[in-house]
Amino acid sequence: QVQVVESGGGLVQPGQSLRLSCATSEIMFTTYRMSWYRQAPGQSRELVASISRHEITTYADSVKGRFTISRDNAKNTAYLQMDSLKPEDTAVYYCYANGYKGEFWGQGTQATVSS
């Protein structure tokens, strides 16, 4: 079993930034693909960004140029830097780890963008 714990959510105004962190218990973290999903009220969960073991990144069109996914293999942690936030970015953000032990989700962290 792999523990996945998100942190860093909060309430910010439009145009501001948040940095989400995703800490894992997996010592083979370097072999895992790490992704961030989000789910807004009444909507389905959607993929926001993903980073492979080789640090190849992909982004949803809605966040390209504003969000940056990264990973620190020494800390077994992935990050999502969210800049130029918009009210439509308001959602619960979930971290997802996919690797040789299987698939694991965190409990989510709320990010709210409102003036």
N, C-alpha and C positions, 0 to 999 in steps of 0.2 A: 504494500500500500504506500502511496505517495501523498504526503500532506501538502496542500496548496493553500496559501494564505495571502489574501490581498490586503492592501492598506493604501491610504493616501487620498481617499475620496473626501468630498466636502462641498461647501456652498461657495460659489464664486460668481462674479459678475461677468457679463458678456465681454469677450476680449481678453480675459485673464487666463491664467494657466493653472494646471494641476499636474502632478506627477504621481502616477500609480505605481505601486511596487507589488511584486508577486514572489513571495519567498517559498521555496520548496524544501522538502526533507530528503530529496533524492540525490545521492552522492554521484550518480551517473548523469547528472543534470545536463552535461554537455551533449548527451546523445538524444535529448528530447527536443521536439518542436514545441515552442511556446506560443500561445495565442491569447489575444484579448477579444472577448465578445461583449456585447452590451444588449440590454433589454429594457426598453422604455415601457411605461404602463400601457397595457392593451396591445402591445406589439410583440412579435416573435423575436427570439434572440438572433442577433446578427453578428457576423464576423467583422471585427474592426481592423485588426492587424495581426500578423503572424511573422515569426522569425524561426528559420530552420537551424539545425545544428551547425550548418556552415554559414550562418548569419545572413542568409538571403531573406529579405523582407518583402512582405506584400501588404497592401492596404486597401480598405474599402474606398471607393471613389469619393465618398462623402467626407473623408478625413485626410485625403492625400494633401501633402503640403502643410498640414497643421499638426498632425500627430506623428510621433516617432517611437517605434518599438526598439528596444535594445535588451541586451542580456549581459550579466556579469557572471561568468562561469565560476569564478573563484568564490562567489557568494551564493551560488545556486539561486539566483534571483533574476527575474525579468522585470522590465520597466515599460511604462507607457507614458511618454511626455506628451501632454495635451496642451497645445497653445491656441490662441485665438478662438477660445471656446465660444460656442453659440448655444442659445437656449435649446435647440434641437439635439444637442449632445447630452442633455439630461437623461440619465439612465442608471441602472445598476450595471456595473462593469465586472465581468467575470474573467478570471484567469483559467486557462485550459492547458494542461500538459499532456503530451502524447508521446509515448516512448515504449521501450521494450517491456515495461511492466503493465502497459495498458493506457487507459485514458482517465484523467483525473481533473475534477473541477474544484475551484475554490468556492467560498460561500458568497462572494460578491462584495463590492463596495459601492456605495451610492455617490454619484457625482451629480450635482445640481447646478445649473447655470441660469441665473435669474437676476434681474435688476431690482 
